[in-house]
Amino acid sequence: MRELSPDERAHGDFLQKMYDNRNRIIQQGRNALETELYSIIRDRNRGTKFADAFIATVGQLLVNAAEKFRRESEKTWQPNEINRQRQYEGTLQQINQYKNSYGATKQSEMERYGEDALSGIEGSAVALIQRKSRALGLEVIARLQEHLERLGQRLARFNQKLRQLRDDFKQAADREAESADVLKINGVKLYNREELNLLYQDAIERLAGAATGSQSRYELGLNQICSTMTEDVLKNASPLWKQTRQADEVMQLLDITQLPDVNYGDFKEKMAERTRLVLQQAPEESRLKRELAACDRLFKVLQNDPEAIRSNIRIVYQKSQPLILLSQAVLMGGDGGFTPAFNTKVALVGGRNTSDPAALKLLPFLQERVGSADALTPLGEQERHRIVFVQEMGGFSLRCISGMRELQQSYQDWKGQAIEAKRAKLRGESRDLPIPVHIQKEPPFWDVFPEDPEVFRLVLQSRALGVLRLEENRSTQEKVIRYTRKTVTGMENVDIAASSEEAVQVLEVLACRPDREEIQKQVAAKFSAADQPEAKQALYDQLMTYLKQREAELEKLGGADSPDYKREATIIQDVIKYHKLKIREDSEPLVTPKQQAETQPHPAERHIGFEIDSSESSSQAKHEEYQQYLTQLWNLNVPPEAFVTAAQAKASELKLDRQQAEAIWNKFINPPLISPEEAEYEQYLSQLSSFNVPKDAFITSATAKAAELGIDSPKAKAIWNKFIL
């Protein structure tokens, strides 16, 4: 039993049992304190003030008990233990001295010494147990004081949370009450704050049940509502408290302090929802249900005056008309022809088949205004406080709204500023983009006004003739519609838009007027340069190839039967007729006379010492014709998809082997790798050829450029021959 070591694990069995009892009492004490505090807070008759008093009282009791244990241990049992231990040790010393002596009374003396030793041991053990129990009691009290302090802190946070919730709901209630207090419909004040308070007080009193005791019906009703609400709110808010918990574990009122701050708003919302449910489920005979119903309220406020009711319904009906001003000029214009459709609805509790007495009495007044009983639609019981007038207008384009032209002009001005800023950035200038007006990168719809037919026609021709082309901007890594223009420093690519549809809108912008004029100039130059039948036929083939490409692109929308294809085909047809581009009736791509002479079949040709079969000669001629056709087609800058389509058609016409034909056209689509200098040289020659430079001047410029880039003469000649064939 003696404490020979500070380590409790080395002590005897009796002390180990005392230590187990100490730990058990600490746990039981903590649970008892929590249970009692939870019970006090849950009881509306005691509440937080009683809980504060409970914390203070228990704390004082623990302090008094600790002082008592400490005093008894130090003043009584610790000295007693020392004295008894000294008695035992003194008796042992006397026994050791007397055991070897002789005398007639030795036996009686030894017995007396033995009794004194046992008495000392017994007294020392009793004192040790008493002192140890009080020391362990002090440890228990210290642990309970710590736990009580934590409970006091939780109670303080709980009071703070309650005050915060009370203030938040009070502010919201004051705002809504003030809004209702100043609410006027057609100059008539429907509610006042004092009356609203009486309505809620009446609803609470009707939920009280039978009155008992000294409490008023309002207090009884409030207690009944709060008890039910507290249980429901805590049950519904338990997932906010603990994500993982036992099936029967429900959040308690004091556990509000353990809610994470991020879930505080959700807890408030659950309280508000449960409170609204109480009001929605108020008894039907309560004034809250009867006097806040819109129909009853209307008759009460207007004192059941038919003329006043009719006048107010007329005013509300007029105010419910759509707040949209349409332009009559656009509605009746050539591109308009719209006749707006109107739809009028009035909604009240039960609709035209209502059973509510006040609503039945109001129906004739409403039907007199809307003209048809079909316009009366029902509202649910939860919306009995409203009468809703709705007037809708549709069946017209957005461009019929007054002021849309001015809005379009403002948007185009912004678009011009954005285009100029982007181009300045591409040139390396420091320019800020205008404030964006789109919430996403690509607008979800195009202009509500039809595009300018002339601009659309220009974009279509420039796309078909290769003036406008789809390429990747190496700086932004984006696909863009661009064209090339000549400057004093060389050729320059100008980005127009991200798609051909956007290009039509961009070229309508005033800031892009120079681009529009330059594109028009290049398109006109291509038509002017086609003064020979061969050139006209080449342009015709290029336009037809473009139509085939568009037919393939619009396959999912109907191909040649889609409206977009027919519109573009009509414009292409007009262009062909106006410029008289169709030379041959069979519409086959152009083949020069020299090529025709080379492809004429011969029965047989004799050469040095042997004979060549006519079928072999014919096959070779077809391959040469096919190669020349593809070269001519590729020089027209036809898109790859259209190029393959035309190549397949020509191979079928010449009855060439599919694999051989594919190998030939792949040489154009996937040319062998070339050096950066050769790539730059081909790009330069491509831009140069688009300006219809005379052949001699073209070769002179090509020779000079090849020397500048360090390309040897045979290779340079092979490259420029692609552009002058």
C-alpha positions in Angstrom: 0.0 0.0 0.0 2.9 2.4 0.4 3.7 4.8 -2.4 7.2 3.7 -3.2 7.2 5.2 -6.7 5.6 8.3 -8.4 4.4 6.0 -11.2 0.8 4.9 -10.3 1.3 1.7 -12.3 3.9 0.5 -9.7 1.5 0.9 -6.8 -0.3 -2.0 -5.1 -3.6 -3.6 -6.0 -5.6 -1.6 -3.4 -4.4 1.7 -4.7 -5.0 0.6 -8.3 -8.6 0.0 -7.4 -8.8 3.5 -5.9 -7.3 4.9 -9.2 -10.0 3.0 -11.2 -12.7 4.4 -9.0 -11.2 7.9 -9.4 -11.4 7.7 -13.3 -14.9 6.3 -13.2 -16.1 9.1 -10.9 -14.5 11.7 -13.2 -16.3 10.3 -16.2 -19.6 10.0 -14.4 -19.3 13.5 -13.0 -18.7 15.0 -16.4 -21.7 13.2 -17.9 -23.8 14.2 -14.9 -22.9 17.9 -15.3 -23.6 17.8 -19.1 -26.9 16.0 -18.7 -28.1 18.4 -16.0 -27.0 21.5 -18.1 -28.7 20.1 -21.2 -31.8 19.5 -19.2 -31.8 23.0 -17.8 -31.4 24.7 -21.2 -34.1 22.4 -22.7 -36.6 23.4 -20.0 -38.3 26.7 -20.9 -39.2 27.2 -17.3 -35.5 27.4 -16.3 -33.5 28.5 -19.4 -30.1 30.1 -19.7 -30.3 32.3 -16.5 -30.9 29.2 -14.4 -28.0 27.5 -16.3 -25.7 30.4 -15.4 -26.7 30.0 -11.7 -26.2 26.3 -12.0 -22.6 26.7 -13.3 -21.8 29.2 -10.5 -23.4 27.1 -7.7 -21.7 23.8 -8.8 -18.4 25.7 -9.1 -18.7 27.0 -5.5 -19.6 23.5 -4.2 -16.5 22.1 -5.9 -14.3 24.8 -4.4 -15.7 24.1 -0.9 -15.3 20.4 -1.2 -11.7 20.8 -2.4 -10.9 23.1 0.5 -12.4 20.6 3.0 -10.5 17.6 1.4 -7.2 19.6 1.5 -7.7 20.7 5.1 -8.5 17.2 6.3 -5.6 15.7 4.5 -3.1 18.2 5.7 -4.3 18.7 9.3 -5.6 15.3 10.3 -4.6 12.3 8.2 -1.2 13.2 7.1 0.1 13.8 10.7 -1.8 10.8 11.9 -0.1 8.7 9.3 3.3 9.9 10.4 2.6 9.3 14.1 1.3 5.8 13.5 4.3 5.0 11.4 6.6 6.3 14.1 4.7 4.2 16.7 5.2 1.1 14.6 8.9 1.7 14.0 9.5 2.4 17.8 7.8 -0.7 18.7 9.9 -2.8 16.3 13.0 -1.3 17.8 12.0 -2.3 21.3 11.1 -5.8 20.2 14.6 -6.1 18.6 16.2 -4.9 21.8 14.2 -7.1 24.2 14.1 -10.4 22.2 17.6 -11.5 23.5 17.0 -10.6 27.1 15.7 -12.9 29.9 13.0 -12.2 32.4 9.9 -13.6 34.1 7.7 -11.1 32.3 9.3 -11.4 28.8 6.3 -13.2 27.3 3.8 -10.6 28.5 6.1 -7.7 27.4 6.6 -9.2 23.9 2.8 -9.6 23.5 2.3 -6.0 24.5 5.0 -4.9 22.1 3.3 -7.0 19.3 -0.1 -5.4 19.9 1.5 -1.9 19.8 3.2 -2.7 16.5 0.0 -4.0 14.9 -1.9 -1.0 16.2 0.7 1.2 14.6 0.5 -0.6 11.3 -3.3 -0.5 11.3 -3.4 3.2 12.2 -0.8 4.0 9.5 -2.7 2.1 6.8 -6.0 3.8 7.8 -4.4 7.2 7.7 -2.8 6.4 4.3 -6.1 5.4 2.8 -7.9 8.5 4.2 -5.2 10.8 3.0 -5.0 9.1 -0.4 -8.8 9.1 -0.9 -8.8 12.9 -0.2 -5.9 13.4 -2.6 -7.7 11.5 -5.3 -10.9 13.4 -4.4 -8.9 16.7 -5.1 -7.9 15.3 -8.5 -11.6 14.5 -9.3 -12.6 18.0 -8.2 -9.9 19.5 -10.4 -11.0 17.6 -13.5 -14.7 18.5 -12.8 -13.8 22.1 -12.4 -12.0 22.1 -15.7 -15.0 20.5 -17.4 -17.3 22.9 -15.6 -15.2 25.8 -17.0 -15.6 24.4 -20.5 -19.3 24.0 -20.0 -19.4 27.6 -18.9 -17.6 28.7 -22.0 -20.0 26.7 -24.2 -22.9 28.3 -22.3 -21.4 31.8 -23.0 -21.1 31.0 -26.7 -24.6 29.5 -26.6 -26.0 32.8 -25.2 -24.0 34.8 -27.8 -25.4 32.6 -30.6 -28.9 33.0 -29.3 -28.5 36.8 -29.1 -27.1 36.8 -32.6 -30.0 34.7 -34.0 -32.5 36.9 -32.1 -31.0 40.1 -33.5 -30.8 38.7 -37.1 -34.4 37.6 -37.1 -35.6 40.8 -35.4 -33.9 42.9 -38.1 -35.5 40.8 -40.8 -38.9 41.0 -39.1 -38.5 44.8 -38.7 -37.6 45.2 -42.4 -40.6 43.1 -43.5 -42.9 44.8 -41.1 -41.8 48.2 -42.3 -42.2 47.2 -45.9 -45.8 46.0 -45.1 -46.4 49.1 -43.1 -45.6 51.4 -46.1 -47.1 49.2 -48.7 -49.7 50.9 -50.8 -51.6 49.5 -53.8 -53.1 52.2 -56.0 -52.7 54.6 -53.1 -54.5 52.4 -50.6 -52.5 51.3 -47.5 -53.3 47.6 -47.0 -51.5 46.9 -43.7 -50.2 48.6 -40.6 -47.7 47.3 -38.1 -49.9 47.3 -35.1 -52.6 45.3 -36.9 -50.0 42.7 -38.1 -48.8 42.2 -34.5 -52.4 41.5 -33.4 -52.8 39.0 -36.2 -49.8 37.0 -35.2 -50.7 37.2 -31.5 -54.2 35.8 -32.4 -52.6 32.9 -34.3 -50.3 32.0 -31.4 -53.2 32.2 -28.9 -55.3 29.8 -31.0 -52.5 27.2 -30.8 -52.5 27.3 -27.0 -55.2 24.7 -26.4 -56.9 24.7 -23.0 -55.7 27.4 -20.6 -54.2 26.0 -17.4 -52.3 27.6 -14.5 -51.4 31.3 -14.3 -50.0 31.6 -17.8 -51.9 33.6 -20.4 -53.1 31.9 -23.6 -50.3 33.8 -25.6 -47.6 32.3 -23.3 -49.1 28.8 -23.5 -49.3 29.0 -27.3 -45.8 30.4 -27.5 -44.5 27.6 -25.3 -46.3 25.0 -27.3 -45.0 26.3 -30.6 -41.4 26.7 -29.3 -41.3 23.2 -27.9 -42.5 21.6 -31.1 -40.3 23.8 -33.3 -37.2 23.2 -31.2 -37.5 19.5 -31.5 -38.1 19.6 -35.3 -35.4 22.1 -36.0 -32.8 20.2 -34.0 -33.8 17.0 -35.7 -33.5 18.5 -39.2 -30.3 20.3 -38.4 -28.5 17.2 -37.0 -26.7 16.6 -40.3 -25.2 20.1 -40.0 -23.9 19.2 -36.5 -22.4 15.7 -37.3 -22.0 14.1 -40.6 -21.6 10.6 -39.1 -23.6 9.8 -36.0 -25.6 7.1 -34.4 -29.1 6.4 -35.7 -30.8 7.7 -32.5 -28.3 10.5 -31.9 -30.0 13.9 -32.3 -28.6 17.4 -31.9 -29.4 19.1 -28.6 -30.0 22.8 -28.0 -26.5 23.4 -26.4 -24.9 21.7 -29.5 -25.6 24.9 -31.5 -22.2 26.0 -30.3 -20.6 23.1 -32.0 -22.0 24.0 -35.4 -19.3 25.0 -38.0 -19.5 28.7 -38.9 -20.0 27.7 -42.5 -23.3 25.9 -41.6 -24.6 28.8 -39.5 -26.6 30.2 -42.5 -28.1 26.9 -43.2 -29.2 26.5 -39.6 -30.9 29.9 -39.7 -32.7 28.9 -42.9 -34.0 25.8 -41.3 -35.3 27.8 -38.4 -37.0 30.3 -40.8 -38.5 27.5 -42.9 -40.0 25.8 -39.8 -41.4 29.1 -38.6 -43.0 29.8 -41.9 -44.6 26.3 -41.8 -46.2 27.2 -38.4 -47.7 30.3 -39.9 -48.9 28.4 -43.1 -50.5 25.8 -40.9 -52.3 28.4 -38.7 -55.9 27.4 -37.9 -58.4 28.4 -40.6 -60.5 30.4 -38.1 -57.5 32.5 -37.1 -57.4 36.2 -38.1 -54.1 35.5 -39.8 -55.7 33.3 -42.3 -58.9 35.3 -42.8 -57.7 38.8 -42.9 -54.5 38.3 -44.9 -56.3 36.6 -47.7 -56.1 39.0 -50.7 -59.8 38.9 -51.6 -61.0 39.4 -48.0 -58.5 42.1 -47.5 -59.5 44.0 -50.7 -63.2 44.2 -49.6 -62.2 45.2 -46.1 -59.8 48.0 -47.1 -62.1 49.4 -49.8 -65.1 49.0 -47.4 -67.0 46.8 -49.9 -67.5 49.7 -52.3 -68.1 48.3 -55.9 -66.9 51.4 -57.6 -63.7 51.6 -55.6 -63.1 47.9 -56.2 -63.7 48.3 -60.0 -61.4 51.4 -60.2 -58.6 49.7 -58.4 -58.8 46.6 -60.6 -58.7 48.8 -63.6 -55.5 50.6 -62.4 -53.8 47.3 -61.5 -54.7 45.9 -64.9 -53.2 48.9 -66.7 -50.0 48.7 -64.6 -49.6 45.0 -65.5 -49.2 45.8 -69.2 -45.8 44.8 -70.7 -43.1 47.5 -70.2 -42.0 47.3 -73.9 -42.4 50.1 -76.4 -42.6 48.7 -80.0 -41.7 50.7 -83.1 -44.7 50.9 -85.3 -42.6 51.7 -88.3 -40.7 48.4 -88.0 -43.9 46.5 -87.2 -45.5 47.7 -90.4 -42.3 47.9 -92.5 -41.3 45.7 -95.4 -39.1 43.4 -93.3 -41.5 43.3 -90.5 -45.1 42.4 -91.0 -45.4 41.3 -87.3 -48.7 41.3 -85.5 -48.0 41.0 -81.8 -50.2 38.5 -79.8 -51.5 39.3 -76.4 -52.2 37.0 -73.5 -53.9 38.1 -70.3 -54.2 36.1 -67.1 -55.6 36.9 -63.6 -54.8 34.4 -60.8 -56.6 34.2 -57.5 -57.2 31.5 -54.9 -59.2 28.7 -56.5 -59.5 30.4 -59.9 -62.9 30.6 -61.6 -64.0 27.5 -59.8 -63.1 28.8 -56.3 -65.0 28.0 -53.2 -63.7 31.0 -51.2 -66.7 33.3 -50.5 -64.6 36.5 -51.0 -63.1 35.2 -54.2 -66.5 34.3 -55.5 -67.7 37.8 -54.9 -64.7 39.3 -56.7 -65.0 37.1 -59.8 -67.5 39.3 -61.7 -65.3 42.4 -61.2 -62.3 40.5 -62.6 -64.2 39.0 -65.5 -65.6 42.4 -66.4 -62.0 43.6 -66.9 -60.3 40.6 -68.7 -63.4 39.7 -70.7 -63.2 35.9 -70.5 -63.6 33.4 -67.8 -60.8 31.4 -69.3 -58.3 34.1 -68.3 -59.0 33.3 -64.6 -56.5 30.8 -63.3 -56.2 29.3 -59.8 -53.6 29.9 -57.1 -52.9 27.5 -54.3 -53.9 27.9 -50.7 -50.4 29.0 -49.8 -50.7 32.0 -52.1 -54.1 33.1 -51.0 -52.6 36.4 -49.9 -52.1 37.4 -53.6 -54.1 38.4 -56.7 -51.8 38.2 -59.7 -52.3 40.1 -63.0 -50.2 39.0 -65.9 -50.2 40.4 -69.4 -47.9 39.0 -72.0 -47.0 40.2 -75.5 -45.3 38.1 -78.1 -45.1 37.2 -81.8 -42.6 40.0 -82.8 -38.9 40.2 -83.4 -36.6 41.9 -81.0 -35.8 44.4 -83.7 -39.4 45.7 -83.4 -38.5 47.1 -79.9 -38.1 50.9 -80.1 -34.5 52.0 -79.9 -32.9 48.8 -81.1 -31.2 50.6 -84.1 -29.5 53.0 -81.7 -28.5 50.0 -79.5 -27.1 48.3 -82.6 -25.1 51.3 -83.5 -23.7 51.6 -80.0 -22.7 47.9 -80.1 -21.0 48.3 -83.5 -19.0 51.3 -82.2 -17.9 49.1 -79.3 -17.1 46.3 -81.7 -15.0 48.7 -83.8 -13.0 49.8 -80.8 -12.4 46.2 -79.8 -11.2 45.3 -83.3 -8.8 48.3 -83.5 -7.4 47.5 -80.0 -6.8 43.8 -80.9 -5.0 44.7 -84.1 -2.9 47.3 -82.3 -1.8 44.5 -79.9 -0.9 42.2 -82.8 1.3 45.0 -84.2 3.1 45.2 -80.8 1.4 48.4 -79.6 0.2 49.0 -76.1 -3.5 49.4 -76.2 -6.2 48.5 -73.7 -9.3 46.7 -74.8 -12.6 48.4 -74.2 -14.8 47.2 -71.3 -16.3 43.9 -72.4 -20.1 43.6 -72.9 -20.3 39.9 -73.3 -20.4 37.4 -70.4 -18.8 34.7 -72.6 -16.1 34.6 -75.2 -18.4 33.8 -78.2 -21.8 35.6 -78.3 -24.7 33.1 -78.0 -26.6 34.7 -80.9 -25.9 37.1 -83.8 -27.4 40.5 -84.5 -31.2 40.6 -84.3 -31.2 42.7 -87.5 -30.8 41.0 -90.8 -27.3 41.4 -92.2 -26.6 43.8 -95.0 -27.2 41.8 -98.3 -24.3 43.5 -100.0 -21.9 42.7 -97.3 -23.1 39.1 -97.2 -22.7 38.9 -101.0 -19.2 40.3 -100.7 -18.2 37.8 -98.0 -19.5 34.9 -100.0 -17.7 35.9 -103.2 -14.4 36.5 -101.3 -14.6 33.2 -99.6 -15.4 31.4 -102.8 -12.5 33.1 -104.6 -10.0 32.6 -101.8 -9.7 36.3 -100.8 -11.0 35.5 -97.4 -9.6 32.3 -96.0 -9.6 30.3 -92.8 -6.1 30.1 -91.2 -4.5 29.8 -87.8 -3.0 32.9 -86.2 0.4 31.8 -85.1 0.4 34.4 -82.3 -2.9 33.5 -80.7 -3.1 29.9 -81.9 -6.7 30.5 -83.0 -8.5 29.9 -86.2 -9.4 33.2 -87.9 -10.9 34.5 -91.1 -8.3 36.7 -92.8 -7.2 38.3 -96.0 -3.9 39.6 -97.3 -3.1 43.1 -98.4 -0.1 44.8 -99.9 1.8 47.3 -97.9 5.0 49.3 -98.5 7.0 46.7 -96.5 5.4 43.6 -98.1 2.4 41.5 -97.7 0.4 41.6 -94.5 -2.3 39.3 -93.1 -5.3 41.0 -91.6 -7.6 39.1 -89.3 -11.3 39.8 -89.7 -13.3 37.5 -87.5 -13.4 34.0 -85.9 -16.0 32.7 -88.4 -17.6 33.6 -91.7 -20.9 34.5 -90.0 -19.1 37.0 -87.7 -17.2 38.4 -90.7 -20.4 39.7 -92.1 -21.1 41.6 -89.0 -17.6 42.9 -88.6 -17.5 44.3 -92.1 -20.6 46.3 -91.3 -18.7 48.1 -88.6 -17.6 51.6 -89.5 -14.0 51.0 -88.3 -13.7 48.1 -90.7 -14.8 50.1 -93.8 -11.2 50.1 -95.2 -11.1 46.3 -94.9 -14.4 46.0 -96.7 -13.2 48.3 -99.5 -9.9 46.4 -99.9 -11.7 43.0 -100.0 -14.1 44.4 -102.6 -11.1 45.7 -104.6 -9.4 42.3 -104.6 -12.6 40.5 -105.6 -13.2 43.0 -108.4 -9.6 42.5 -109.5 -10.0 38.7 -109.8 -13.1 39.2 -112.1 -11.3 41.8 -114.1 -8.3 39.6 -114.7 -10.5 36.8 -116.0 -10.8 38.3 -119.5 -9.9 35.1 -121.4 -12.1 32.1 -121.7 -9.6 29.9 -119.9 -9.5 32.3 -116.9 -13.3 32.6 -116.8 -13.7 28.8 -116.9 -11.1 28.6 -114.0 -13.1 31.0 -111.9 -16.3 29.1 -112.8 -14.6 25.8 -111.6 -13.5 27.5 -108.4 -17.0 28.8 -107.6 -18.5 25.4 -108.3 -15.9 23.7 -106.1 -16.8 26.1 -103.3 -20.5 25.1 -103.7 -19.5 21.4 -103.4 -17.6 22.2 -100.3 -20.6 24.0 -98.8 -22.9 21.2 -99.7 -20.6 18.8 -97.7 -20.4 21.2 -94.8 -24.2 21.6 -94.6 -24.8 17.8 -95.0 -26.4 17.6 -91.5 -28.7 20.5 -92.3 -29.9 19.0 -95.5 -27.0 19.5 -97.9 -28.1 21.0 -101.2 -31.7 21.2 -99.9 -30.8 23.4 -96.9 -31.9 27.1 -97.0 -28.3 28.3 -96.4 -27.0 26.4 -99.4 -29.8 27.5 -101.7 -29.2 31.2 -100.7 -25.5 30.9 -101.4 -26.1 28.9 -104.6 -28.4 31.7 -105.9 -25.8 34.3 -105.3 -23.1 32.2 -107.0 -25.4 31.7 -110.0 -26.0 35.4 -110.3 -22.3 36.0 -110.2 -21.6 33.4 -112.9 -24.3 34.9 -115.1 -23.2 38.5 -114.6 -19.5 37.9 -115.4 -20.3 35.2 -118.0 -18.0 32.7 -116.4 -19.4 29.5 -117.8 -17.7 28.8 -121.1 -18.2 25.1 -121.8 -21.7 23.5 -121.5 -20.3 20.3 -119.9 -18.8 22.4 -117.0 -15.6 20.4 -116.9 -12.5 22.0 -115.5 -10.3 23.9 -117.9 -7.8 21.9 -120.0 -5.4 23.9 -122.2 -5.1 23.1 -125.9 -1.5 21.9 -125.3 -2.9 19.4 -122.7 -5.6 18.3 -125.2 -3.0 17.5 -127.8 -0.9 15.6 -125.3 -4.0 13.6 -124.2 -5.3 12.7 -127.7 -5.3 8.9 -128.1 -3.1 7.4 -130.8 -3.4 3.9 -132.1 0.2 3.1 -131.6 3.5 5.0 -131.6 6.8 3.5 -132.8 10.0 4.4 -131.1 13.5 3.3 -131.3 13.4 -0.4 -132.0 10.2 -1.2 -130.1 6.4 -0.5 -130.1 4.3 1.1 -127.2 0.8 -0.1 -126.8 -2.0 2.4 -127.2 -3.6 1.5 -123.9 -0.4 2.2 -122.0 -0.1 5.5 -123.8 -3.7 6.4 -123.0 -3.1 5.6 -119.3 0.0 7.7 -119.2 -1.9 10.6 -120.9 -4.7 10.3 -118.3 -2.3 10.5 -115.5 -0.6 13.6 -117.0 -4.0 15.2 -117.5 -5.0 14.3 -113.9 -1.7 15.7 -112.6 -2.1 19.0 -114.5 -5.7 19.3 -113.4 -4.8 18.9 -109.7 -1.9 21.4 -110.1 -4.3 24.0 -111.7 -6.9 23.3 -108.9 -4.4 23.5 -106.1 -3.1 26.9 -107.4 -6.7 28.2 -107.0 -6.3 27.9 -103.2 -9.2 25.5 -102.9 -9.7 24.2 -99.3 -8.4 20.6 -98.7 -11.9 19.1 -98.3 -13.2 20.6 -101.6 -9.9 19.7 -103.3 -10.3 16.0 -102.3 -13.9 16.0 -103.5 -13.0 17.4 -106.9 -10.0 15.1 -107.2 -12.2 12.1 -106.5 -14.7 13.2 -109.1 -12.0 13.8 -111.7 -10.4 10.4 -111.0 -13.8 8.7 -111.6 -14.3 10.7 -114.8 -10.9 9.5 -116.1 -11.4 6.0 -114.8 -8.1 6.0 -112.8 -7.2 3.5 -110.2 -8.4 4.8 -106.8 -5.1 4.0 -105.0 -3.0 5.7 -107.7 -5.3 8.8 -107.8 -5.1 9.0 -104.0 -1.4 8.9 -104.1 -1.3 11.7 -106.6 -3.6 14.1 -104.7 -1.9 13.3 -101.4 1.2 14.9 -102.8 -0.6 18.2 -102.9 -2.4 17.8 -99.5 0.6 16.4 -97.6 3.7 17.7 -99.4 7.2 16.5 -98.3 8.9 18.3 -95.5 10.6 21.5 -96.7 13.0 23.9 -95.0 11.8 27.1 -93.3 13.4 29.1 -96.1 11.5 27.1 -98.7 8.2 27.5 -96.7 8.8 31.3 -96.5 9.6 31.3 -100.2 6.4 29.5 -101.2 4.3 31.8 -99.0 5.9 34.8 -100.7 5.2 33.4 -104.1 1.6 32.5 -103.1 0.9 36.1 -102.0 2.7 37.5 -105.1 0.6 35.3 -107.5 -2.7 36.5 -106.0 -2.0 40.0 -107.5 -1.9 38.7 -111.1 1.6 39.9 -111.6 2.9 39.4 -115.3 4.9 36.3 -115.8 8.3 38.1 -116.4 7.9 40.3 -113.4 6.9 37.3 -111.3 10.0 35.3 -112.3 12.2 38.4 -111.7 10.8 38.8 -108.1 11.0 35.1 -107.5 14.7 35.0 -108.5 15.6 37.9 -106.3 13.7 36.4 -103.3 15.4 33.0 -103.8 18.8 34.7 -103.8 17.9 36.6 -100.6 16.8 33.4 -98.8 19.8 31.4 -100.1 17.8 28.9 -102.2 19.7 27.4 -105.1 18.4 28.1 -108.6 17.1 24.7 -109.7 15.1 24.3 -106.5 13.7 27.8 -106.7 12.7 27.3 -110.3 10.9 24.1 -109.4 9.0 26.0 -106.7 8.0 29.0 -108.8 6.9 26.7 -111.7 4.0 25.6 -109.4 2.6 29.1 -109.6 3.0 29.9 -113.3 1.8 26.7 -114.8 
